[in-house]
Amino acid sequence: MRSGHRLGRRFGWLWGAYGTSALGTWLAFGAFPLIAIQVLHAGPAEVAALSSVGAAVGAAVAVPLGPWVEFRRKRPVLIAMDLVRFAALLTVPAAYALGVLTFPQLLLVSAVVAAADITFRAASGAYVKTLLPAEDLLVANARFESTAWTTTIIGPPLGGAAIGLLGPVVTVVADAVSHLLSALGIRAMGGHEPGPEHREADRMRAGDLLDGWRCILADEVLRPLFFNTALFNGLVMATQPLLAVLMLGRLGFAPWQYGLAFAAPSIGGLLGAQLARPLVTRFGQRRVLVAAGAARALWPVGLAFVGPGTGGLLLVTGVELGLIFCCGVFNPVYATCRLQLTAPGRVARTLSAWAVTAKASTALLTAAWGVLGALLGPRTAIALAGVLLLATPLLLPRRAADRSVGGVLVEE
């Protein structure tokens, strides 16, 4: 590893751009549902559709974009996706100011932003792999993870204060501007990016749409990781609306208490991300991946036992702290492993397929658990998700042969 872990000026610009857009996203956390409720007087079904249908449509739109990105320089794609998000988000405050904002517009903007998010992440992963040597990937991913949790800590409280003072639309403006600043930062990176591989007519073929999934399913390490992360993330996200109903409704917690129970534990994610590299150095990539992946599955079932009052608040905070700490360790290690095991000419397709599946599975499980919550009650549905999560470590990679990927020896 380089002395002081200096990853260079160009990575610094990319990291700064990521932090800026992440902060904007968390400032606007929950803004669309709030606008739908307060401005458009939407009901529960419409609010649920805004969260699930928008993400699902965005994922479907992003399917052909992964192969398309693969055969283009990644930095212009990153700038373009930032500008798409900037323009799409800016239509919301513009329509609001003119008095013509509608629910279908919110749904369309949600889908466009979701598709641009997936495409940006796919292009970003492919670009980082060309920008940095393999031995620096874990440091880079840990920095991204630390930044993600830092913005999670400070973004929602600041956004909530801004909404209280100026209304929900102001945070959408902040989110839009953050993507514009991100695009300018990536533009300022400079430097030469190697051209993508070329092929006959440089056209996308029908088979390319599924190529990302083929790469994942053919690899004995990526395949279990793929199913593990899709199921784990989907189940965790599916319980969040039910927990909100339980805490804010039946148990009588104030909104600030609910927000505190999820914002404060994000410190655990920041700490976990800082420990990821030292743990890998001492114990190896596979051991840390399996241990952290198994440990994170132990916590969510505790949310089914939340009660009223200070005890219940401390229980939720403690469970979330443990869960987020384990995720903070797991996420950069798994992201690094995924980049190492993916051939250079297939990174964008693979990451796009991964993100599309994550979005779709989360939308599907969120809808399914909404139905279960209505039939069985939110506490029972949360408990069921927690029990299923206890089985997700069975999907983690256990053993595989050592092999070299793109010149990098991957420990198994």
C-alpha positions in Angstrom: 0.0 0.0 0.0 1.2 3.5 -0.7 2.7 5.5 2.1 -0.1 7.4 3.9 -2.6 5.8 1.6 -2.6 8.7 -0.8 -4.7 7.8 -3.7 -3.9 10.8 -5.9 -5.5 14.1 -6.9 -7.9 12.5 -9.4 -9.3 10.1 -6.8 -9.6 13.1 -4.4 -11.9 14.9 -6.9 -14.0 11.7 -7.4 -14.2 11.2 -3.6 -15.2 14.8 -3.1 -17.9 14.6 -5.8 -19.3 11.4 -4.2 -19.5 13.1 -0.8 -21.2 16.1 -2.2 -23.9 14.2 -4.0 -24.3 11.8 -1.0 -24.9 14.7 1.3 -27.5 16.2 -1.1 -29.3 12.8 -1.3 -29.5 12.5 2.5 -30.5 16.2 2.9 -33.5 15.3 0.7 -34.2 12.0 2.5 -38.0 11.4 2.6 -38.7 14.6 0.7 -40.7 13.0 -2.1 -43.1 11.2 0.2 -43.5 14.3 2.3 -44.2 16.4 -0.8 -46.7 13.8 -1.9 -48.5 13.9 1.4 -48.3 17.6 2.3 -48.5 19.2 -1.2 -50.4 16.7 -3.3 -52.5 15.1 -0.4 -51.5 11.6 -1.5 -52.8 8.6 0.4 -50.8 5.6 1.7 -51.1 3.6 -1.5 -49.7 6.4 -3.6 -46.8 7.0 -1.2 -46.0 3.3 -1.2 -46.1 3.4 -5.0 -43.7 6.3 -5.0 -41.1 4.3 -3.1 -41.5 0.9 -4.8 -42.8 1.5 -8.3 -40.4 4.4 -9.0 -37.4 2.2 -8.0 -38.7 -0.8 -9.9 -39.3 1.2 -13.1 -35.9 2.9 -12.7 -34.3 -0.6 -12.4 -36.0 -1.8 -15.5 -34.9 1.3 -17.5 -31.3 0.7 -16.3 -31.1 -2.8 -17.7 -29.8 -1.8 -21.1 -27.6 1.0 -19.8 -25.1 -1.3 -18.1 -23.9 -2.9 -21.4 -24.1 0.6 -23.1 -21.8 2.0 -20.4 -19.3 -0.8 -20.8 -18.2 0.4 -24.3 -17.8 4.0 -23.4 -15.4 6.1 -21.4 -16.7 6.2 -17.9 -16.0 9.8 -16.9 -18.3 11.4 -19.5 -21.0 8.9 -18.4 -20.6 9.9 -14.7 -20.9 13.6 -15.7 -24.0 12.9 -17.9 -25.7 10.9 -15.1 -25.1 13.7 -12.6 -26.6 16.2 -15.0 -29.6 14.0 -15.7 -30.3 13.8 -12.0 -29.8 17.5 -11.6 -32.2 18.3 -14.4 -34.8 15.7 -13.3 -34.9 16.8 -9.7 -35.0 20.5 -10.6 -38.3 20.0 -12.4 -40.0 19.4 -9.1 -39.4 22.8 -7.4 -40.0 24.4 -10.8 -43.4 22.8 -11.2 -44.2 23.5 -7.5 -43.4 27.2 -8.0 -45.7 27.3 -11.0 -48.4 25.4 -9.2 -48.5 22.5 -11.7 -46.8 19.8 -9.7 -48.5 16.4 -10.0 -48.1 12.9 -8.6 -47.2 11.3 -12.0 -44.4 13.8 -12.3 -43.0 12.8 -8.9 -43.3 9.1 -10.0 -41.5 9.9 -13.3 -38.7 11.8 -11.6 -38.3 9.0 -9.1 -37.8 6.5 -11.9 -35.4 8.7 -13.9 -33.3 9.3 -10.8 -33.3 5.6 -9.9 -32.1 4.7 -13.4 -29.4 7.4 -13.3 -28.3 6.2 -9.9 -27.8 2.6 -11.1 -25.9 3.8 -14.2 -23.7 6.1 -12.2 -22.7 3.4 -9.7 -21.9 1.0 -12.5 -19.7 3.5 -14.3 -18.1 4.7 -11.1 -17.1 1.2 -10.1 -15.6 0.5 -13.5 -13.8 3.9 -13.4 -12.3 3.3 -10.0 -10.9 0.0 -11.1 -9.0 1.7 -14.0 -8.0 4.7 -11.8 -6.4 2.8 -8.9 -4.1 -0.2 -8.6 -5.7 -3.3 -7.1 -4.0 -2.9 -3.8 -5.6 0.5 -3.2 -9.2 -0.7 -3.9 -10.1 -1.6 -0.3 -8.8 1.8 1.0 -10.9 3.6 -1.7 -14.0 1.6 -0.9 -13.5 2.2 2.9 -13.4 5.9 2.2 -16.6 5.8 0.2 -18.2 3.8 2.9 -17.1 6.2 5.7 -18.3 9.1 3.6 -21.7 7.4 3.1 -22.2 6.9 6.9 -21.0 10.4 7.7 -23.5 12.0 5.3 -26.2 9.7 6.8 -25.4 11.1 10.2 -25.5 14.8 9.3 -27.9 14.9 6.2 -31.3 14.0 7.6 -31.1 16.3 10.7 -30.0 19.2 8.5 -32.7 18.3 5.9 -35.3 18.1 8.6 -34.4 21.5 9.9 -34.5 23.0 6.4 -37.9 21.4 5.7 -39.2 22.8 9.0 -38.1 26.3 8.1 -38.6 26.4 4.4 -40.8 23.5 3.3 -40.0 20.1 1.7 -39.2 21.4 -1.8 -36.0 23.2 -0.6 -34.2 19.9 0.1 -35.0 18.7 -3.4 -33.2 21.9 -4.7 -30.2 21.1 -2.5 -30.1 17.5 -3.8 -30.3 18.8 -7.4 -27.5 21.3 -6.9 -25.3 18.6 -5.2 -25.4 16.5 -8.4 -24.4 19.6 -10.4 -21.5 20.2 -8.1 -20.6 16.5 -8.4 -20.5 16.8 -12.2 -18.3 19.8 -12.0 -15.9 18.0 -9.6 -15.6 15.0 -11.9 -15.1 17.3 -14.8 -12.2 19.0 -12.9 -10.4 15.7 -12.4 -8.6 16.0 -15.7 -6.2 13.3 -16.8 -6.5 10.7 -19.5 -8.9 7.8 -19.3 -8.1 4.7 -21.4 -10.6 4.1 -24.1 -13.0 1.1 -23.7 -12.5 -2.1 -25.7 -14.0 -1.9 -29.2 -15.8 -4.5 -31.2 -17.4 -4.8 -34.6 -19.8 -1.9 -35.3 -19.5 -1.0 -31.5 -23.2 -1.8 -31.1 -25.0 -3.4 -28.2 -26.3 -6.9 -28.9 -29.4 -8.5 -27.3 -27.2 -11.0 -25.4 -25.3 -8.1 -23.7 -28.5 -7.3 -21.6 -28.0 -10.6 -19.6 -24.2 -10.7 -19.7 -23.8 -9.1 -16.3 -26.0 -11.7 -14.7 -24.1 -14.5 -16.6 -20.8 -13.2 -15.1 -22.2 -13.2 -11.6 -23.8 -16.6 -11.7 -20.8 -18.2 -13.3 -18.4 -17.2 -10.5 -18.4 -19.4 -7.4 -17.7 -16.5 -5.1 -19.8 -13.7 -6.7 -22.8 -16.0 -7.1 -23.5 -16.6 -3.3 -22.5 -12.9 -2.5 -25.1 -11.8 -5.1 -27.9 -13.8 -3.6 -26.8 -12.9 0.0 -26.7 -9.2 -0.5 -29.9 -9.0 -2.5 -31.9 -11.0 0.1 -30.3 -9.3 3.1 -30.6 -5.7 1.9 -34.2 -6.4 0.6 -35.4 -7.8 3.9 -33.8 -5.1 6.0 -35.3 -2.3 3.8 -38.7 -4.1 3.7 -39.0 -3.8 7.5 -38.3 0.0 7.7 -41.9 1.1 6.8 -43.3 -1.4 9.2 -41.0 -0.2 12.0 -42.0 3.4 11.3 -45.7 2.4 11.6 -45.0 0.5 14.9 -42.9 3.2 16.5 -44.7 6.3 15.3 -48.1 4.8 15.6 -48.8 2.2 18.2 -45.8 2.9 20.5 -46.2 6.6 20.4 -42.6 7.7 19.7 -42.1 11.3 18.5 -40.6 11.8 15.0 -37.4 13.2 16.5 -37.0 10.1 18.6 -37.5 7.9 15.5 -35.0 9.8 13.5 -32.5 9.8 16.4 -32.8 6.0 16.7 -31.5 5.6 13.1 -29.2 8.6 12.7 -27.0 8.1 15.8 -26.1 4.4 15.1 -24.6 5.5 11.8 -21.5 6.3 13.8 -21.1 2.5 14.0 -20.9 2.4 10.2 -18.2 5.0 10.2 -16.2 3.0 12.7 -16.7 -0.2 10.9 -15.5 1.2 7.6 -12.3 2.5 9.4 -11.7 -1.0 10.7 -12.3 -2.9 7.5 -8.7 -2.6 6.1 -6.9 -3.5 9.4 -9.2 -6.5 9.9 -8.5 -7.7 6.3 -4.8 -7.2 6.8 -4.8 -9.4 10.0 -7.4 -12.0 9.2 -7.7 -12.1 5.4 -10.5 -11.0 3.0 -12.6 -14.2 3.1 -12.7 -14.5 6.9 -13.7 -10.9 7.4 -16.3 -11.1 4.6 -17.9 -14.3 6.1 -17.6 -13.1 9.8 -19.0 -9.6 9.2 -21.7 -11.0 6.8 -22.9 -13.5 9.4 -22.7 -11.1 12.3 -24.9 -8.4 10.6 -27.7 -11.0 10.2 -28.0 -11.5 14.0 -29.3 -8.1 14.8 -32.6 -7.3 13.0 -34.7 -9.9 14.8 -34.3 -7.8 17.9 -36.4 -5.0 16.4 -39.5 -7.3 16.9 -39.2 -6.8 20.6 -39.2 -3.0 20.7 -41.5 -1.5 23.3 -42.6 2.0 24.4 -40.6 4.5 26.3 -36.9 4.9 26.9 -36.2 1.2 27.0 -37.7 0.7 23.5 -35.7 3.6 22.1 -32.5 2.2 23.5 -33.3 -1.2 22.1 -33.8 0.1 18.6 -30.7 2.3 18.8 -28.6 -0.6 20.1 -29.8 -3.0 17.5 -29.2 -0.5 14.7 -25.7 0.3 16.1 -24.7 -3.4 15.9 -26.3 -3.9 12.5 -24.7 -0.8 11.0 -21.3 -1.5 12.5 -21.2 -4.9 10.9 -22.4 -3.5 7.6 -19.7 -0.8 7.8 -17.1 -3.6 7.9 -18.8 -5.9 5.4 -19.6 -3.4 2.6 -16.2 -2.1 1.6 -14.7 -5.6 1.8 -17.5 -7.1 -0.4 -17.3 -4.1 -2.8 -13.5 -4.7 -3.2 -13.9 -8.4 -3.6 -16.6 -7.8 -6.3 -14.3 -5.5 -8.3 -11.3 -7.9 -8.0 -13.3 -10.9 -9.2 -14.8 -9.1 -12.2 -12.9 -9.0 -15.5 -12.0 -5.4 -16.5 -14.2 -5.5 -19.7 -17.3 -6.5 -17.8 -17.3 -4.3 -14.7 -20.1 -1.9 -15.7 -22.3 -4.7 -16.9 -21.8 -6.7 -13.7 -22.3 -3.8 -11.4 -25.4 -2.7 -13.3 -26.9 -6.1 -13.1 -26.2 -6.2 -9.4 -27.8 -2.8 -8.8 -30.8 -3.6 -10.9 -31.4 -6.8 -9.0 -31.0 -5.0 -5.6 -33.5 -2.3 -6.6 -36.0 -4.8 -7.9 -35.7 -7.2 -5.0 -36.0 -4.4 -2.5 -39.1 -3.1 -4.2 -40.7 -6.6 -4.4 -39.9 -7.5 -0.7 -41.1 -4.1 0.5 -44.4 -4.6 -1.2 -44.7 -8.2 0.1 -43.9 -7.1 3.6 -46.4 -4.3 3.4 -49.1 -7.0 2.7 -47.8 -9.2 5.5 -47.8 -6.2 7.9 -51.4 -5.6 7.0 -52.4 -9.2 7.5 -50.2 -10.2 10.5 -49.4 -6.9 12.1 -46.1 -5.0 11.8 -44.4 -6.6 14.8 -45.1 -10.2 13.5 -43.9 -9.2 10.0 -40.7 -7.6 11.4 -40.1 -10.8 13.4 -40.6 -13.0 10.3 -38.1 -10.9 8.4 -35.6 -11.2 11.2 -35.9 -14.9 11.3 -35.3 -15.2 7.6 -32.3 -12.9 7.9 -30.7 -15.4 10.3 -30.5 -17.8 7.4 -28.8 -15.4 5.0 -25.2 -16.4 6.2 -25.8 -19.7 4.5 -25.5 -17.9 1.2 -22.1 -16.4 1.9 -19.1 -17.9 0.0 -17.4 -20.6 2.1 -14.6 -22.1 0.1 -13.1 -21.7 -3.4 -9.8 -22.2 -5.1 -7.2 -19.4 -5.1 -7.0 -17.7 -8.4 -5.7 -14.6 -10.1 -8.1 -12.1 -11.6 -6.7 -9.4 -13.8 -3.2 -10.0 -12.3 -4.6 -9.8 -8.7 -4.3 -12.8 -6.5 -7.6 -13.2 -4.6 -7.5 -15.0 -1.3 -10.2 -17.6 -0.9 
